[in-house]
Amino acid sequence: MKYVIDTSALIDGRVSKMLEDGEIVGTIIIPEPAIAELEAQANRGKMTGFKGLEEIGRIRDVANRRGFDVIFLGERPSADQIRLAKSGEIDNMIRKIAEDERA
């Protein structure tokens, strides 16, 4: 099974725990738009950005230990798209990745 992890789930930090506990088994897809949004938040000094980026590291660590794939997909959003994140632009990009991947 494939799982597309959105920005909120990365910030929440529970995905790595669910992977560790075996609640999620399969390919983890981390969208480039989510990474870009987290980086933009971190660059503005927001803890949410740092938390989400740290969670990506934890997900990769668990994946390496448990032997499943983590892939990064999608186009990096433009500065305008990141600025419009609150209006759902990034979410729309992530949904498109999930749809394309049938996840």
C-alpha positions in Angstrom: 0.0 0.0 0.0 1.1 3.6 -0.6 0.7 6.4 1.8 1.0 10.1 0.9 2.0 12.1 3.9 0.7 15.7 4.0 2.2 18.7 5.7 0.0 18.5 8.8 0.8 14.8 9.4 4.5 15.6 9.2 4.1 18.4 11.7 2.0 16.2 14.0 4.9 13.8 14.2 2.9 10.6 14.7 3.7 9.0 11.3 7.1 7.7 12.5 5.6 6.2 15.6 2.8 4.5 13.5 5.5 3.1 11.2 7.6 1.9 14.2 4.6 0.2 15.7 3.6 -1.5 12.4 0.3 0.4 12.1 1.4 1.6 8.6 3.2 -0.8 6.3 4.0 0.1 2.7 5.6 2.8 0.6 5.7 6.2 2.2 5.4 9.1 -0.3 6.5 12.5 1.0 5.4 15.2 -1.5 7.9 17.9 -2.5 5.3 20.6 -1.9 5.1 19.5 1.7 8.8 19.7 2.1 8.9 23.1 0.5 6.2 24.4 2.8 8.0 23.1 5.9 11.3 24.6 4.7 9.6 28.0 4.2 8.1 27.8 7.7 11.5 26.9 9.2 13.2 29.7 7.3 10.7 32.1 8.9 11.7 30.6 12.3 8.4 28.7 12.9 8.7 25.6 15.0 6.1 23.8 12.9 8.6 23.8 10.0 11.4 22.4 12.1 9.1 19.8 13.7 8.0 18.6 10.2 11.5 18.4 8.9 12.6 16.4 11.9 9.7 14.0 11.4 10.9 13.4 7.8 14.3 12.4 9.3 12.6 10.0 11.8 10.4 8.5 9.0 13.6 7.8 7.0 15.3 6.3 10.0 12.4 3.9 10.7 12.2 3.0 7.0 15.8 2.1 6.9 15.5 -0.1 10.0 12.3 -1.8 8.9 13.1 -2.1 5.2 10.4 -0.1 3.4 10.6 2.7 0.9 10.3 6.4 1.4 10.1 8.3 -1.9 9.8 12.0 -2.6 7.5 13.0 -5.4 6.0 16.1 -7.1 7.2 19.5 -8.2 8.5 22.0 -5.8 5.9 24.8 -5.6 6.7 28.4 -6.6 7.1 31.1 -4.0 3.6 32.3 -4.9 2.2 28.8 -4.3 3.9 28.6 -1.0 2.5 32.1 -0.1 -1.0 30.8 -1.0 -0.6 27.6 1.2 -3.2 28.8 3.6 -5.7 29.0 0.8 -5.2 25.3 0.0 -2.7 25.6 -3.0 -0.2 23.2 -1.4 -2.9 20.8 -0.3 -4.2 20.7 -3.8 -0.7 19.8 -5.1 -0.5 17.0 -2.5 -3.9 15.6 -3.4 -2.9 15.5 -7.0 0.1 13.4 -6.1 -2.1 11.0 -4.0 -4.5 10.7 -6.9 -1.7 10.1 -9.4 -0.2 7.4 -7.2 -3.5 5.9 -6.3 -2.6 6.2 -2.6 
